[in-house]
Structures are given as structure tokens and as C-alpha cells.
């Protein structure tokens, strides 16, 4: 079994339902979410930012590579809507395994300039 298949199995087995709306698709997948009240956003921005806290409403979501995610896509997780601000693939060697997305709740001011 490849690492990618193992990761996909973990998402299906242990992940929570996430509704994804992109410009071309509407689908339910399984993923993980974590509130980020730290300087974690420096790891997903193209440039490093000063240390500090993120405003409330920012979440790090790990999602499978089932579809193509990009900034501006909408996600519904646990009855709340989020906007993808950054989406990066996480690799093991030369194989993409999953997305690491920084999201914020809809209705929050856009502090990311997207």
C-alpha cells in the first residue's frame, strides 16, 4: 500500500464531513480542522510574517486530494462556512498526500488580501 492510499484511508475513516464548493464542483469529503490562534499562518504564507496571534475564526484544515482547492473556495465544517485563503499540497518524497488549507470563517474581514 502506498503512503497516499494510507492517508486517504485515514481521511475516510477518521475525518469529519466537509462540504466543498469550488467553481466547478459541490462535494462532501472527509477532513480534519483545528483552530489556529498562533503564528501558524507563517507556514502557509508565501513570505514569513512576524510572530503573533491570528484573529479568531482562522482554521487549519487538512483535506484529501480528491479535488483541486484554491483560494476563494467555500467549505462547510460543523455547520459553519469557511473561505479557503491558502491551500498547499503536503508531500512525502515526490508524492502529494493531502492539502493543508488555511481558512477563515465567512463574514470575517479578509486579512489575507485574496
Secondary structure, DSSP 8 states (H G I E B T S, - for coil): --HHHHHHHHHHHH-EEEEEE-SS-EEEEEEEEEE--SGGGGGTSSS---S----TTEEEEEE-TTS---TT-EEEETTEEEEEEEEEEEEETTEEEEEEEEEEETTS---S--
